[in-house]
Amino acid sequence: MRAAVLHSAAGSLLLTTLAAVPAHGTPGGPGSAEARGTAVAAERAAAAGVDFGACPKAEGLPARVRCGTVTVPLDYAHPDGESLRLTVSRLPATREDPGGGGREVPRQGALLYNPGGPGGSGLYFPLVGMVPEWKRIAAAYDLVGYAPRGVAPSAPLSCQDPGDFFKGPRPAPTRPSEAYKKERAAEAEAYARGCAERAGDALRHYHSLNNARDLEVVRAALGERRLTFMGASYGTYLGALYAELFPARVRRMVFDSVVNPDPGQVWYRNNLDQSEAFEDRWDDFKEWIAEHDAVYGLGDTPREVQNSYEEASARLAVEPAGGTVGPAQLQGAFLKAGYYDDYWPHRAQALSAYLNGDPQPLIDQAGTRTEEGAAGAENANAVYTAVECNDAPWPTDFAVWDRDNTRLARRAPFETWDNVWTNLPCAYWRAPRQTPLDVRTAPGELPPTLILAAERDAATPYEGALELRRRVAGSVLVTERDAGSHGVGGGANACVNGHLEAYLLEGRLPARDASCAPRPEPEPRTPAEPEAAAPEAAAPAA
């Protein structure tokens, strides 16, 4: 996700004062209209429950996973006004001992999950119960996912025709001209206008504080006295807001790959620092490719690998691969490799094949998506944009963006300007802004919580985990050292998974912050080997 933080001496020079923007304040404290509305909505949801049945066909979920809906207010200050229906998915606890002992595992309730974004859908989360790493947790918990407000099929938001969302091929200048900046600024303004026109006055209600309130209503609808929650990426920010607003409702909470919750970082400064972090991650990837020059032939030093990448980008600028893959599509495909190591062999092989006369692997990995895929991506981007633009003040003068990112791009050219174009609609946003909540919990206010982080994660850099650790009393941080894959819980690191299971199943945490050795680096892949499925980022951010 795009909202993340990395503090550095260089990065601190970029932190400019944000332009004054109208803010709505931070409604929702005890006694507020929003707090009263949340209590009303939760009481109603508890009475109604969730009528689980077949999932929407469009989601393609197996019959074992059941779906239902939970009604939430559009505006929590007016719980009797317009409402939304959030789609929820569930795989009941198996109660089966994965060790084969034959004993019945006690059920511990529902584990609710948010995958991040903002704009990511968690409806597929229950499927992890079929993965070996999750069997013990799936035995004890109902695995519950949901599509947050605005995410299809939960009253989906849209800001433009999905057919216009993927514009390819496109350039990806690391030193954009003034003319190109004006072109992209005009596009961002048009996109913001499209969001306002399509959503109308409802647009203002798509923000993180309401997402946290929705989480409280879903908890009540599931019949859970207290919430057991795991959030990844943006989901950690959602969890932090929930913990601040509803501390007495928290049972156990896992923050995996942490967004920095410092109000001064949300969201403009987070994105500046994320761009800097992706430069380091790009360097990691180039070093890995160089180590496997015998397989890929892209150079045996990071500089030579960079030259190979730039050669491909220059060729694509002249003649896009398949008529759809230009420099921007190349950059977007390689950006995903910054999220997940699993992409490294596939992207390196595609680049090698392209430079040796075979563009098809690159077309397959970076080309235009299907109509169905475009609709989903446009919806995810609309929600991402609405939530981040509504959440906090942003600079409204493009000169501020230009100054900060021109400086940053001198050191971190790989992702900086792409990140600008993604978030620039917030400069022209028409809805009122919220003021970010200052998350701070006192000792004893929350039960112990678990924080997971990879030390070289670029999407949500490590400083975010340290900041949350400082702010949430009683939390314990488990670090995957010298690793950079985004989202570490329930993945390839058995040490991390041991801490996750101990906490969720027994409520047990290390006595102090702990660390795990990194997962093995991916093995290089030759063209003759089949391509394994690699994880996809949930949204433009994360």
Number of C-alpha atoms within 10 A of each C-alpha: 26 29 31 34 34 25 16 12 7 13 19 13 11 17 16 14 11 16 13 10 15 14 16 15 13 14 17 20 14 11 9 13 17 21 19 18 21 25 18 17 25 23 14 17 22 19 13 15 18 20 14 14 14 15 21 13 8 9 11 9 18 12 11 13 21 21 23 19 21 25 22 28 23 22 21 27 17 16 19 14 10 12 15 17 19 23 27 27 28 26 23 21 23 21 20 18 17 17 9 7 8 10 11 12 17 15 17 17 19 25 25 27 26 27 28 28 27 34 33 30 27 22 26 21 20 25 20 16 21 11 11 12 19 18 19 21 25 29 23 24 26 23 26 26 25 30 25 29 26 25 26 23 21 20 16 19 26 25 23 20 13 17 13 11 15 18 12 17 22 17 19 20 15 16 13 13 10 9 9 13 16 13 11 16 19 15 15 22 17 16 21 25 17 17 23 20 15 14 14 11 11 14 22 22 22 24 23 26 25 25 21 23 27 25 24 25 24 28 25 26 23 22 17 17 14 18 27 21 24 23 23 29 30 33 28 29 27 26 25 29 24 25 22 20 20 19 18 14 19 22 18 20 27 26 29 28 35 35 35 28 28 19 14 18 21 25 25 27 24 26 25 30 30 27 29 26 28 26 21 18 24 22 17 18 22 24 19 22 27 22 16 20 16 12 17 23 20 24 20 18 17 20 14 16 24 18 14 18 21 13 13 18 23 15 15 24 18 10 14 20 23 16 13 19 29 27 26 21 28 26 20 16 18 23 19 20 24 27 27 20 24 19 23 25 24 25 22 28 21 23 22 23 18 19 16 10 8 14 18 15 18 24 21 13 18 22 22 19 13 10 11 11 12 18 21 20 21 24 27 27 25 25 30 28 29 30 25 25 30 27 26 27 25 29 19 18 12 14 10 16 20 15 12 17 20 19 16 21 19 12 13 21 20 24 22 26 25 19 18 20 14 17 22 27 26 25 21 21 22 19 22 19 24 24 20 23 23 15 18 18 17 10 12 10 16 22 17 21 23 25 24 27 33 27 22 22 30 31 36 38 30 26 20 25 28 15 16 25 19 14 18 21 18 18 23 22 22 24 23 24 15 14 22 27 26 27 25 23 26 19 15 14 17 16 16 24 18 13 21 24 19 14 19 25 18 10 15 15 21 13 7 11 14 15 17 17 14 20 20 10 11 12 12 19 19 14 15 6 8 9 12 11 9 13 12 12 19 20 24 24 28 29
